[in-house]
Amino acid sequence: MALLFFMFRGSVVAKIVGYNVLARPEKFVHDVPMYVYEEMVDGQKLTEIINTKHENVKYLPGCILPDNVVGLCLCITLLLARVHLSVPVCLRLGQNFQSSECSIH
């Protein structure tokens, strides 16, 4: 299984991966999905903010993400489907979300 858990900020990983993908367009698909726990921030969905401002204003304010990083709502079913298809997935869950999102029955 190509599922990697990172124990540091997911936005930092997405930024690094995003710029590396842009630097090597012949080797990678352009878009870099960044799965986030959907939360409301100032009346907007966090994924909408990430996709319009290219910044994770809640967890890493001031750090601009490359345009190819796409914020997606964390959905365990979708993640498992990507892993089943052998698509590499980088996953970083905050400690406060691990119990609810990782309990698969």
C-alpha positions in Angstrom: 0.0 0.0 0.0 1.2 3.4 -0.9 -0.1 5.3 2.1 2.3 7.5 3.9 1.7 9.2 7.3 3.5 12.5 8.0 3.7 13.7 11.5 4.3 17.3 10.6 2.2 20.0 8.9 0.4 18.6 5.8 0.4 22.1 4.2 4.2 22.1 4.3 4.3 18.6 2.6 1.8 19.8 0.0 3.9 22.9 -0.7 7.1 20.9 -1.2 5.4 18.2 -3.3 3.6 20.9 -5.4 6.8 22.8 -6.3 8.6 19.5 -7.1 5.8 18.5 -9.4 5.9 21.9 -11.1 9.6 21.6 -11.6 9.3 18.1 -13.3 6.1 18.3 -15.4 7.3 15.5 -17.6 7.3 13.1 -14.7 4.1 13.9 -12.7 0.5 14.7 -13.1 0.0 18.4 -12.6 -2.5 18.5 -9.7 -1.5 17.6 -6.1 -4.5 16.7 -4.0 -4.3 17.9 -0.4 -6.9 16.1 1.7 -8.1 18.2 4.6 -10.7 17.8 7.3 -13.5 20.0 6.2 -14.0 22.8 8.6 -15.7 26.2 8.5 -13.3 29.2 8.9 -14.9 32.6 9.0 -18.0 31.3 7.3 -16.2 29.5 4.5 -15.2 25.9 3.9 -11.5 25.4 4.5 -11.1 23.6 1.1 -12.7 26.7 -0.7 -10.2 29.0 1.0 -7.3 26.7 0.1 -8.4 26.6 -3.5 -9.0 30.3 -3.9 -6.4 31.9 -1.7 -3.9 29.0 -2.0 -3.2 29.2 1.7 -4.2 27.1 4.7 -5.3 30.1 6.7 -6.2 28.0 9.8 -3.2 25.8 10.3 -0.4 27.6 8.4 -1.3 31.2 7.8 1.1 33.2 5.6 2.4 30.2 3.7 1.3 30.4 0.1 0.7 27.1 -1.6 1.5 26.5 -5.3 -1.5 26.8 -7.7 -1.3 23.0 -8.5 -2.2 22.1 -4.9 -5.9 21.3 -4.7 -7.7 21.2 -1.4 -10.1 18.2 -1.1 -12.4 17.2 1.7 -11.0 14.2 3.6 -13.1 11.2 2.7 -11.8 7.8 3.9 -13.7 5.9 1.2 -12.0 8.0 -1.5 -8.6 7.6 0.1 -9.0 3.8 0.3 -10.0 3.7 -3.4 -6.9 5.6 -4.3 -4.7 3.3 -2.2 -6.4 0.3 -3.8 -5.5 1.7 -7.2 -1.9 2.0 -6.1 -2.0 5.8 -6.2 0.5 7.3 -3.8 -1.2 9.2 -1.0 0.4 11.4 1.6 -1.8 11.7 4.7 -1.3 13.9 7.7 -4.0 13.8 10.3 -4.1 16.1 13.3 -4.1 14.3 16.6 -7.6 15.7 17.4 -9.0 14.0 14.2 -7.2 10.6 14.3 -9.7 8.7 16.4 -12.8 9.8 14.3 -11.2 9.5 10.9 -9.1 6.4 11.3 -11.6 4.1 12.9 -12.6 1.9 9.9 -15.0 -1.0 10.6 
